[in-house]
Amino acid sequence: MEDRMSGTSKTTSAGAGGGGAVYVLGLIGALVYYWQHAHGFWVHVWAVVEALLWPAFVVYHLLGHLAT
């Protein structure tokens, strides 16, 4: 939208930003789940990595099931 008086343009982004909140909730849930099932220092480190990368694991396994 252009402001006719000043010649500048304004943009609006109504409704944006909801996906980030969903991802953070999924990240927290995954971290709690993997942390509870970990025993030992390096397994806890791997639990944090898995919590960060859980969407990639989900997509990989879903595509594997679709391929069979």
C-alpha positions in Angstrom: 0.0 0.0 0.0 1.5 3.3 -1.0 1.1 6.4 1.1 0.3 9.2 -1.5 1.6 12.0 0.7 5.1 10.8 1.4 5.7 8.3 -1.4 6.6 5.5 0.9 5.1 2.0 0.9 3.7 0.1 3.8 3.4 -3.7 4.1 1.3 -5.7 6.5 1.7 -9.3 7.5 -1.5 -10.2 9.2 -1.7 -13.7 10.6 2.0 -14.5 10.2 4.1 -16.2 12.9 1.9 -19.0 14.1 4.2 -21.8 12.8 7.1 -20.8 15.0 5.1 -21.2 18.1 3.9 -24.7 17.0 7.5 -25.7 16.2 8.7 -24.5 19.7 6.0 -26.5 21.4 7.0 -29.5 19.4 10.7 -28.9 20.2 9.9 -28.7 24.0 7.8 -31.9 23.8 10.4 -33.8 21.9 13.2 -32.6 24.2 11.2 -33.8 27.3 10.4 -37.1 25.6 14.0 -37.9 24.4 15.5 -36.6 27.7 13.4 -39.0 29.7 14.5 -42.0 27.7 18.2 -41.1 27.8 20.7 -42.7 30.2 24.3 -41.3 30.2 26.0 -38.1 29.2 26.4 -38.7 25.4 22.9 -40.1 25.2 21.6 -36.8 26.7 23.6 -34.8 24.2 22.1 -36.9 21.4 18.6 -36.3 22.9 19.1 -32.5 22.4 20.2 -33.1 18.8 17.2 -35.3 18.2 14.9 -32.7 19.7 16.2 -30.1 17.3 16.0 -32.3 14.3 12.7 -34.2 15.0 10.9 -32.8 11.9 13.6 -34.3 9.7 13.3 -37.7 11.4 9.5 -37.6 11.0 9.6 -36.8 7.3 12.3 -39.4 6.7 10.3 -42.2 8.4 7.0 -41.1 6.8 8.5 -41.2 3.3 10.0 -44.6 4.1 6.6 -45.9 5.0 5.0 -44.4 1.9 7.7 -46.1 -0.3 6.8 -49.6 0.9 
